[in-house]
Amino acid sequence: MRVPSKCRPFTRSCPTSCRNRAARAIAAAASAQQTAIITGPAIGACSISRPLDSLLCCMAIFVAAAVLVSLVHTEHAARTGAYDA
């Protein structure tokens, strides 16, 4: 999902669709954080007895996170200002 660079969240000039996207992104981030806070210690307690499984699980999560981050696309606005040559 691409967010226009001219969109400034939470301003009156921002289209409603940008505000809705920002609100959904904030809600998703809060939900993911709460899930991690609750399930993290439970997974950690289960993995104490199996260190190799913990390592493999962490590597899988790291690879999944790297793939997901690589799928994020952003658009940059044209530069204007005193530093342009």
N, C-alpha and C positions, 0 to 999 in steps of 0.2 A: 504494500500500500504506500503510495507516494503522497507526501504532504507538501503543498505548494510553499515555496520559501517566502512568498509575500504574505503568508498567513501569520499573523501574530495572535496567539491564543489569548483569550480573555479580554479582547478589546472590542469596541463597538464596530470597528471597521472590518473585523474578522467575519467571514461568512459563517453561517450556522453550522455547515458541515464540518468546518475546522474545529469549532467549539465542541461538537459532538465527538469528533475523533479524539480530541485532547481529553475529554471527560472519560471516554472509554479506555484510553491508554492509561490514565491515572488509576482507574478502577481495576484494570487488569494487573498493573504493577502492585497495587496494594494487596490484591488477592493472591498473587504469586508469593509475595513476601510473607503473608500470613500462613500460607501452605508450607513454605520452607521452615518457618519458625516452629510449626507444629510437628511436621514430619521429620525434620532434620535430627533431632535428638532420638527419635524412635529408630530411625535407620542407623544412627551411630551406635545405639545400644545393641542392635542386632548384629552389627558388623564387627564388634569387638572380638567375637569368637572366631571370625573368619577374615583375617587381614588380606588375603589374596583376593577374595571376592570384593572387599571394599575398594581395593586398588582398581580392579577391573570396572567396577561401577563408576568410580570417579573418572576414569579415563573415558568411559562411554558418555558420561554427562558432559565432560569437557569437549569432546568431539561434536556432540549434538549442539552445544552452545556455540561453538565456532562456526558450524554450518548455518545455524539460524542467524547469527550476526552477519555472516557474509551475504545473506539474502536481503538485508536492509538496504534500501536505496533512498538517497536524498537528492534533492535538486538544489543547486546553489544559485543565488541571485547574481546578476552581473555586478561587478565591482564598480563603484563610483566613488570618487574622492580625490584627495590631494596626492595619494601615493600612486595613482595610475599614470603610466608613462604614455 
